[in-house]
Amino acid sequence: MSLIEDLHHLRIPFKDIKEATQNFTTLIGRGGYGPVFRGQLSLSGELTVVAVKQLQTDQRSAQGIKEFLTEIQMLSRYKHPNIVSLVRFCQKGNERFLVYEYAEHGSLDKYLRPMKNRCPLTWRQRISICVDAARGLNHLHNHVAKNQRVIHRDIKSGNILLDHNWKAMIADFGLSKLGRANESVTYVITNACGTYGYCDPAYINSGILTKESDVYSFGVVLFEVLCGRLCFKNGEEEYLAPLAQRYYEQKMLGIITDDDLKKYMNSYSMNIFSEIAYKCLLDDRKQRPSMGLVLKKLEKALEVIEIEDPPELQETYREDSQLGDDEEKGRRSQRIIGV
């Protein structure tokens, strides 16, 4: 039985996709394989907000079909709170759609771009988002199934989604590969692909993909979060990764750190965070930390920031924890977006 037939319970008619997206008029973004629409579907008798990704593929190529099937396979099998959920899918002729749970706050990358009238994420929120993403990636590497691991192959801030509570979820599994987890070294020989600036140089040069390639990409994301910028900016010839490595080694990381985080520059949480980010980018893949270790270090950084935050900020967080979901969402949005 084919994958599509096996998952027929997740398949919905094309007319439901058109109706959910108001005939594709609710565009909210555009990914590497096509536009993304906001939609509303009736699920289990309730109207649910969803994100609908339309895969635009070259009819002469099987690549788009492969990525469509890979995404369905990965997300239907491997579930975790920090991995985006596949809600439904649709295939009609050359039209293909993937329907996901809706991430109200969009992708992490949009909070790392200069924007007017928007305050940046706090240091605490940035670490928390990274902890969530690390949990999702650690699950893929070490806990999806017996003797199996998933190598994502396209970890970047644009593929980390934030829900209404700012919980981070890893998304976009079209390039993912399955590997064996019961061997000392798991690798897949494949044509290097991913996103420039995030892609592991050792993978690009050798074509050998390992879980440490994901670790490298995640290290780039950590430095993006620390520096408050994307890995490549227009007008700059150098990607963020080698720049961050050089400044870290020269003990000059403060020069490229986000100005809004300067007060934490010499803090314990910043030291833990920047050290693990640097180790993720080491040239020798054997020296890079596992995602389990990365997660442990980030959780430690989040723990110690409780001590470092000033009393008035700690009181704000305590008040937030006592608010209802709607109130908390409003308070956080005002603090973060600067309403």
N, C-alpha and C positions, 0 to 999 in steps of 0.2 A: 504494500500500500504506500502511495506517495505521501510526502509530508503534508501537502495541501489537503489531501483526502483524510489523513489521519487527524487533522485539526479543523475539520469541517465545522465544529461548534464555535470556532472563532471567526468564521467567514461571514461577511455580511454583503448584501446586494449593493450594487453601484448606486441605485436610487437612494439608499440610506445615506451614503457618503455625500451625494449632492444636496440632500435635504439638510443634513447635519451642518454643512458648510455654507448653506444658503447659496447654492450653486457656485461655490468657490469664490465667494466675495469677502471672506473673513481672513485674509492673509495676515499672518503674524510674523513670518520670517521666511528665510530661504536658506536651505542647507546645501551640502555638496551635491545632492542628487535630485534636488527639486524644491518646490515651495512647501511651506507648512501652514496649515489653516487651523483656526480655532473652530471647534464644532460642538454640537450638543447631540448626544445619542441617548435613546431610551435603553437603559441597562437594568435588568431585574426590576422593571416597573418604575424606575426613577430616571429623570432627565439628568445626565451626567456630562460635565464639560470635559472635552477631550482635545488632543492635538492630532491632526491628520496630516501625515507626510505623503505627498504625491511623488512617486519615483518616476522621474523623466529619464527614459533610457533610449539609447540608440537601437532602433529595431534591427540593425545589422549585427549587433553585439549581444552576447549572452551575459556580459558582465553585470548588467543591471538586474537580470533575473537571478543571478547567483547571489548578489547582495540582498535582494528581497527575501530569498529563501533562507539565507544565513541568519538574517535578523529574526525571522519568524522562529527558526529552529532554536536560536540562543535564548530569546526572551520567553518562549513558551516552556522551555525546559528549566532554565536557571533563574530562580526568583529570589529576590533579596530586597529589604527595605531601601537600600541605597543603589538599586538598579532599577531603571525606569520600567514600568509594566506595559506589556503589550495587551491592549484591550480587545482589538479586533483587527482584521485585515480584509482587503478586497482585491480581487483580480478579475478584470473583465477585458479580454483581448490583450492589448498592449498597455492597458491602464492598470497600475498597481498602486495600492494605498496601504499604509500602515497606520493604525490608530493606537495612540499611546495615552496613558494617564496625563492629565494636563499639569504642567509645571508653571504655576502662576507668575513666578518671578523670572521666568526665562532662563537663559544660560549664563554661566558665570562670566564669560568673556565680556558681556556688555557692562559689567560693573568694574571692568579693568580698563575702560576707555575714558578719556576726558569727556565729561558731559556737563552742560550747564544745568544749574538748579538741582544738582544731585549730590548729596553728601556721600562720601565713600563708606564702604563697609567698615565696621570697627575691627580692631585687631582680634578681639574675641570671636566675632562672627566669621572672620576669615579663617581662623584656626578651626573653628567648628565645622565649616564647610569642607575644609581639607580632611578633617577626621572622617566625615561622612563618606567622601569620595574614596578615601583610603580603605574604609571598611568594605565598600563595594568591590574595589579592585582586589583586595585581599581575598574576598570570597571567590572571585573568579579564578584566582591563581591557586587557591588551596582548599576550597570547600565545595565546589560545585557538584562533584560526584566522586565515587571511589575510582581511583586511578586516572582521573581526568582533571585537566585544567583548561581554562579559557585564556588565551592571550588576545587582548582587545585590539591592539595594533593601531589605534587612532585616538589615544588619550590626549585630550587638549581641553582648555577651558570652555571652548564652544560646545563640547560634548558632556559637560557637567551641568545638569539642570537643577533648578531651585524651586521647590514647591512653595505653597502658601506659608509654611512655617520656616522657610529657608533651609529645609532639609535638602542635602545634595544627593543627586542620583546620576549614575553613569548612564549614558545613552549612546546611540548610534553604533550598532554591532555589525554593520554590513561587511567590515573587513576582518572580523574576528576569526581566529583559528583555534581549533581544538588540539590539545596535546596530551601526552601521558604525564601523570603526576607521580608515578612510582619509580622514576629514574633520577639519578643524581643530576643529570642535565637534560632538560626537555628543550628540543629545538625543532624548528620547521624550516626547511629550505624553500624559499619562495621569492618571487620578485618583490623587492622592497617597495612598500607603499605606505601611505600615511599622510601627514601634513608636514611640510617643510618647516623647520624651526623646532618642531616637537620630536621629530623622528630620530631614533638612536643612530648616531654615525656608524657604530659597529655593525648595525643591521644594514644600513645603506651600502657599506663597503663590502660586506661579505654575502649578503642575501640570506644569512642565517638568523632566524627569528627566535628569540628566547623570551621568557617572562621578564628578564632584566631589561628588555627593550621597552616594555610598558613602564618599568620603574624609572627609566631615563625620562620618558615623556612626562611622567607624573612629577619628576623633579623640576622640569621646565614650568609646569603649572604652579608649583610651590613658589618658584621665584617670581612668576607673574603676580601672584597674590602678594608677595612681599614687596615688590617694586611698584605695584599699582599700575602696571602696563602690560600690553601683550608682548609676545615673544619677538615680534618684528614690527617696527614702526616705519611708516613712510618717511623716506629721507635718510634712514639709517642703513648702513651697509652690513652691520654686524647683528646677528641674532642675539637674543638675550642670554641664552645658555653659556656660550663662551665668555661673554661679558661678565656675567655673574660669577663664573668660576674664577676669572682673573681678579676681580675686585675682592672676592672672598679670600683668596690666597694672599692678597696684599693687605688684608685687614682694612679694606676701604669700602666695605659693603654699604656703609652709610651714604655714600655718594649717590647710589642708585636706588636706595630704599625710598618707598613712598613717603613724602613729606608728612603725611598724616600719621605715620607710625614712628616718627623720630623719637618721641618720648619713651618708646620701648627699645630703642637701639641697643642699650647695654643690659637689657633685662634677661633673666634666665629663660623666659619663654622664647624670646627672639633668638637667643643663642642655640637653644634646642632645635628650633624650627629651621634656622639657616644652615646648621650643621648637617641635618638629615637631608635637606634639599641639595646641598653640595655633594654629599655622598651618592645621591641618586644619579648624578651626572658624571661620575668617574669614568674614565675611558675604558678601564679594565672591567668588563662586565662581572667578573668573579668578585670584585671588590664592592660592587653595589649592594646595598642592603636588600633584604627580602621585603615584600609588602607587609608582612607580619611585623617586622621591626620598624618599618616606616610608620605604621599605624600606632605601635606602642609609643614611639617618640612623640608623635603628634598629640596623642592622648595625654602624655605627660605635659606637653606645652600648654594644652588647654587647662589642665589641672592647676598648674602653677600660676596661671594668669589670674586666678581668683585672688591670690595673695597680692599680685602686682597692681590690680585695678584700684583706683582711689575709692574711698568709702562711698562717695555719692554715686559712683557708677555701679558699685556693687548693689546699692540700694535700689537703683533703677532696674537691675536685672531681677532682684527679688520681687519687686512690684510686678514686673512682667510675668513672672511665674505664677502669680496669684490671679492674673486676669483671665477672663474667658477667652476662647479662641478668637472670636471676632474682635474683642477689645485689644488683645495682644497683637493681632495682625495690624490693626490700625496704628497702635503706638509704635510698633517697629517700623512700619512704613514711613511714618512721620519722621522718626529719628534718622532713618537711612536715606530716604529720598529727599528729605529736607522740605517737606510740605509745610 
